[in-house]
């Protein structure tokens, strides 16, 4: 275990020792009133014994600010996996917080809408959750100063179905509406970077995403043994990488021989024993810091 990995492992241990008894931060609704396409008379949001969230109809976010003494301005909005039917909050968000905090990064967990209770086909749930992801980026950008975040260092990272949502956002963001009455809607929904861990599209190998030259930098994490027994075939992120390279969009892909569909999970025990794939947040920041400054997001039409 190298010194950097040992430092992160110790930080994870200390973090959970100090905060395991503390209550989680409150959820912040993405919209002050009912969200667009609100589902009336839906069952309440629930959390099961495994820490997975179900029945989300009011999209919200939970903010975990990085420690002031370590803060570097970066923020990552995390979209959990769960096949658009649940949010694996424990593995996706709570386990990621101490790792990112050790690197000075603020974490925002996104509770995007799910089916059930929404009764939508695959294209329908992608369209609905895209609204949530775009709004989340706008809210974080609008409140960046309040949370100690650089408005030009806001990324989105997803696992599995959450990675599907992240890639959907990377391909379909907009620059905001300068004439909007709501100041949040004036903000750009373009993330400054996008991360896909075990990127999934109903187990298909072909990429459905149509990217553009102004797509943000994309960082992909995948295991070569994913998709063998369910999960997501590695051909998907490889196709995404090839498409982005043709557009000259910065892209980097990490391939690991172990980890299968949970390769990107930052489970404390994995971090502590130096499982190679748990280094991806550290490698992500190192890569981002090699890129030229991102263009500032200003209101305007989409692509």
C-alpha positions as CSV (number, residue, x, y, z in Angstrom):
1,X,0.0,0.0,0.0
2,X,1.6,3.3,-1.0
3,X,1.5,6.4,1.1
4,X,-1.3,8.1,-0.7
5,X,-3.5,5.0,-0.4
6,X,-2.6,4.7,3.3
7,X,-3.6,8.3,3.9
8,X,-7.0,7.8,2.3
9,X,-7.6,4.6,4.2
10,X,-6.8,6.3,7.5
11,X,-9.0,9.2,6.6
12,X,-11.9,6.8,5.9
13,X,-11.4,5.1,9.2
14,X,-11.2,8.4,11.2
15,X,-14.2,9.8,9.3
16,X,-16.5,6.9,10.1
17,X,-15.3,6.7,13.7
18,X,-16.2,10.4,14.2
19,X,-19.4,10.6,12.2
20,X,-21.1,7.1,12.3
21,X,-23.4,8.2,15.1
22,X,-24.2,11.6,13.5
23,X,-27.4,12.1,11.6
24,X,-27.2,12.6,7.8
25,X,-27.5,16.1,6.4
26,X,-31.1,17.1,5.4
27,X,-32.4,16.7,1.9
28,X,-32.7,19.8,-0.2
29,X,-35.6,19.8,-2.8
30,X,-34.4,20.6,-6.3
31,X,-37.5,22.8,-6.9
32,X,-39.1,25.0,-4.2
33,X,-42.5,23.8,-5.3
34,X,-43.7,20.7,-7.1
35,X,-41.2,19.6,-9.7
36,X,-42.1,19.5,-13.3
37,X,-44.1,16.3,-14.2
38,X,-44.9,15.8,-10.5
39,X,-46.6,12.5,-9.7
40,X,-49.7,13.1,-7.4
41,X,-50.8,10.6,-4.7
42,X,-47.5,8.7,-4.8
43,X,-46.3,6.5,-2.0
44,X,-43.7,7.9,0.4
45,X,-40.0,7.7,-0.2
46,X,-38.5,4.8,1.8
47,X,-35.0,3.4,2.8
48,X,-34.5,-0.3,3.1
49,X,-32.3,-2.3,5.5
50,X,-29.4,-2.1,2.9
51,X,-29.5,1.7,2.8
52,X,-31.1,1.8,-0.7
53,X,-33.7,4.5,-1.4
54,X,-37.0,3.7,-3.1
55,X,-40.1,5.6,-4.4
56,X,-38.5,8.9,-5.1
57,X,-41.0,11.4,-6.5
58,X,-39.7,14.6,-5.1
59,X,-36.1,14.9,-6.4
60,X,-33.6,16.3,-3.9
61,X,-30.0,16.5,-2.9
62,X,-27.9,16.0,0.2
63,X,-24.8,18.1,0.5
64,X,-21.7,16.9,2.3
65,X,-19.3,19.9,2.3
66,X,-15.6,19.1,2.2
67,X,-13.6,20.1,5.3
68,X,-12.7,23.8,5.2
69,X,-9.0,23.1,5.7
70,X,-8.9,20.7,2.8
71,X,-11.4,22.3,0.4
72,X,-10.1,22.8,-3.2
73,X,-13.3,24.0,-4.9
74,X,-14.3,20.7,-6.5
75,X,-17.7,19.2,-6.1
76,X,-19.1,15.9,-7.4
77,X,-22.8,15.2,-7.7
78,X,-23.3,11.5,-7.3
79,X,-26.0,9.6,-9.1
80,X,-26.4,6.1,-7.4
81,X,-27.1,2.9,-9.3
82,X,-30.2,0.8,-9.0
83,X,-31.6,0.2,-12.5
84,X,-33.8,3.4,-12.2
85,X,-35.8,1.5,-9.6
86,X,-33.7,2.2,-6.5
87,X,-30.8,4.3,-5.3
88,X,-27.9,2.4,-3.8
89,X,-27.2,5.3,-1.4
90,X,-25.0,3.5,1.1
91,X,-22.4,2.3,-1.5
92,X,-22.9,5.2,-3.9
93,X,-22.9,8.2,-1.6
94,X,-22.2,7.5,2.0
95,X,-19.1,5.3,1.3
96,X,-17.8,7.9,-1.2
97,X,-18.0,10.9,1.2
98,X,-14.9,10.2,3.3
99,X,-12.7,9.3,0.3
100,X,-13.7,12.6,-1.5
101,X,-13.4,14.6,1.6
102,X,-9.8,13.4,2.1
103,X,-9.1,14.9,-1.3
104,X,-10.9,18.2,-0.6
105,X,-14.0,17.5,-2.7
106,X,-17.5,18.3,-1.7
107,X,-20.0,15.5,-2.3
108,X,-23.7,16.0,-3.3
109,X,-25.9,13.0,-3.4
110,X,-28.7,13.3,-5.9
111,X,-32.0,11.6,-5.2
112,X,-33.4,11.4,-8.8
113,X,-36.9,10.1,-9.5
114,X,-37.5,6.4,-9.8
115,X,-39.9,3.7,-11.2
116,X,-41.9,2.6,-9.4
117,X,-43.8,4.7,-8.6
118,X,-43.4,6.4,-12.0
119,X,-44.8,4.2,-14.7
120,X,-42.6,5.0,-17.6
121,X,-40.7,3.0,-20.3
122,X,-36.9,3.2,-20.5
123,X,-36.9,6.4,-22.7
124,X,-39.4,8.0,-20.4
125,X,-37.4,7.4,-17.2
126,X,-34.3,8.7,-18.9
127,X,-36.1,11.9,-19.9
128,X,-37.6,12.4,-16.5
129,X,-34.3,11.9,-14.6
130,X,-32.5,14.2,-17.1
131,X,-34.6,17.0,-15.8
132,X,-33.5,16.2,-12.2
133,X,-29.8,16.0,-13.1
134,X,-29.9,19.2,-15.1
135,X,-31.6,21.0,-12.2
136,X,-29.1,19.6,-9.7
137,X,-26.1,21.1,-11.6
138,X,-27.9,24.4,-11.8
139,X,-28.7,24.4,-8.0
140,X,-25.1,23.6,-7.1
141,X,-23.8,26.2,-9.5
142,X,-26.2,28.8,-8.1
143,X,-25.3,28.0,-4.5
144,X,-21.6,27.4,-5.1
145,X,-20.3,30.2,-3.0
146,X,-22.5,29.2,0.0
147,X,-21.0,25.6,-0.1
148,X,-17.4,26.6,-0.8
149,X,-17.5,25.3,-4.4
150,X,-15.9,26.7,-7.5
151,X,-18.8,27.1,-10.0
152,X,-16.4,25.9,-12.7
153,X,-15.4,22.7,-10.9
154,X,-18.8,21.0,-10.6
155,X,-18.9,17.4,-11.9
156,X,-21.4,14.6,-12.0
157,X,-20.4,10.9,-11.3
158,X,-22.7,7.9,-11.6
159,X,-22.8,4.2,-11.0
160,X,-24.5,1.8,-13.3
161,X,-27.9,3.4,-14.0
162,X,-26.6,6.5,-12.4
163,X,-23.8,6.4,-15.0
164,X,-26.4,6.1,-17.7
165,X,-28.0,9.3,-16.3
166,X,-24.5,11.0,-16.1
167,X,-23.8,10.2,-19.7
168,X,-27.3,11.3,-20.7
169,X,-26.6,14.7,-19.1
170,X,-23.1,15.0,-20.7
171,X,-24.8,14.6,-24.1
172,X,-27.9,16.7,-23.4
173,X,-27.1,19.6,-21.1
174,X,-28.1,23.2,-21.9
175,X,-26.6,26.6,-21.1
176,X,-29.5,28.0,-19.1
177,X,-32.2,30.4,-19.9
178,X,-31.0,34.0,-19.5
179,X,-34.7,35.2,-19.5
180,X,-35.9,32.8,-16.8
181,X,-37.7,34.3,-13.8
182,X,-36.1,31.7,-11.6
183,X,-32.5,32.6,-11.1
184,X,-31.5,28.9,-10.8
185,X,-32.9,28.3,-14.4
186,X,-30.5,30.9,-15.7
187,X,-27.5,28.7,-14.7
188,X,-25.9,26.3,-17.2
189,X,-26.6,22.6,-16.6
190,X,-23.3,21.6,-18.3
191,X,-21.2,19.7,-15.7
192,X,-17.5,20.6,-15.8
193,X,-16.7,16.8,-15.9
194,X,-18.7,13.6,-16.0
195,X,-17.7,10.2,-14.5
196,X,-19.3,6.9,-15.5
197,X,-18.6,3.9,-13.2
198,X,-19.8,0.6,-14.7
199,X,-21.9,2.6,-17.3
200,X,-25.0,0.6,-18.1
201,X,-27.8,0.7,-20.6
202,X,-30.0,-2.3,-20.0
203,X,-27.1,-4.6,-20.5
204,X,-26.5,-3.5,-24.1
205,X,-23.1,-3.2,-25.7
206,X,-23.8,-0.3,-28.0
207,X,-23.7,3.3,-26.9
208,X,-27.0,5.2,-27.3
209,X,-25.5,8.6,-26.4
210,X,-25.0,11.3,-29.1
211,X,-22.2,13.6,-27.9
212,X,-21.1,17.0,-29.2
213,X,-17.8,18.8,-29.4
214,X,-18.7,20.8,-26.3
215,X,-19.3,17.7,-24.2
216,X,-17.5,18.0,-20.9
217,X,-14.4,15.9,-20.1
218,X,-15.5,12.3,-19.4
219,X,-13.8,9.8,-17.1
220,X,-14.8,6.1,-17.3
221,X,-14.2,3.3,-14.8
222,X,-15.1,-0.2,-15.7
223,X,-14.1,-3.8,-15.1
224,X,-13.2,-6.3,-17.8
225,X,-15.3,-8.9,-16.0
226,X,-18.4,-6.8,-15.9
227,X,-21.4,-7.9,-18.0
228,X,-20.5,-11.6,-17.8
229,X,-23.1,-12.4,-15.2
230,X,-25.5,-9.5,-15.6
231,X,-24.2,-5.9,-15.2
232,X,-22.8,-3.9,-18.0
233,X,-20.6,-5.2,-20.9
234,X,-17.3,-3.3,-21.2
235,X,-18.0,-2.7,-24.9
236,X,-20.4,0.2,-23.9
237,X,-17.8,2.5,-22.2
238,X,-15.2,1.6,-24.9
239,X,-17.7,2.8,-27.5
240,X,-18.3,6.0,-25.5
241,X,-14.5,6.6,-25.4
242,X,-14.2,6.1,-29.1
243,X,-17.0,8.4,-29.9
244,X,-15.6,11.2,-27.7
245,X,-12.1,10.8,-29.1
246,X,-13.5,11.4,-32.6
247,X,-14.9,14.7,-31.3
248,X,-11.6,15.6,-29.6
249,X,-13.4,15.7,-26.2
250,X,-11.0,14.8,-23.3
251,X,-11.7,11.3,-22.2
252,X,-9.9,8.8,-20.0
253,X,-10.9,5.2,-19.2
254,X,-9.6,3.0,-16.4
255,X,-10.0,-0.7,-17.0
256,X,-9.6,-3.2,-14.1
257,X,-9.6,-7.0,-14.2
258,X,-11.5,-7.3,-10.9
259,X,-14.6,-5.7,-9.4
260,X,-17.3,-6.7,-11.9
261,X,-20.3,-4.4,-11.8
262,X,-19.4,-2.8,-8.5
263,X,-15.9,-1.9,-9.5
264,X,-16.3,1.8,-8.7
265,X,-17.8,1.4,-5.2
266,X,-15.7,3.0,-2.5
267,X,-16.5,0.5,0.2
268,X,-14.4,1.3,3.3
269,X,-12.9,-2.2,3.5
270,X,-11.8,-2.0,-0.1
271,X,-10.2,1.4,0.5
272,X,-8.4,0.2,3.6
273,X,-6.8,-2.8,1.9
274,X,-5.8,-0.7,-1.2
275,X,-8.1,-2.4,-3.8
276,X,-6.8,-0.8,-7.0
277,X,-10.1,0.5,-8.4
278,X,-10.7,2.6,-5.2
279,X,-8.0,4.9,-6.4
280,X,-10.3,6.3,-9.1
281,X,-11.2,9.6,-7.3
282,X,-7.5,10.3,-6.8
283,X,-6.7,9.5,-10.4
284,X,-9.7,11.6,-11.6
285,X,-8.5,14.7,-9.9
286,X,-4.9,14.2,-11.1
287,X,-6.3,13.8,-14.7
288,X,-8.6,16.9,-14.4
289,X,-5.6,19.0,-13.3
290,X,-3.8,18.2,-16.5
291,X,-6.6,19.6,-18.6
292,X,-6.8,23.2,-19.8
293,X,-9.3,25.4,-17.9
294,X,-12.9,24.7,-18.9
295,X,-14.8,27.4,-20.7
296,X,-17.0,29.4,-18.4
297,X,-20.7,28.4,-18.6
298,X,-22.9,31.3,-19.7
299,X,-26.6,31.4,-20.5
300,X,-27.5,30.5,-24.0
301,X,-29.2,28.0,-26.3
302,X,-28.3,24.2,-26.1
303,X,-25.5,22.9,-28.2
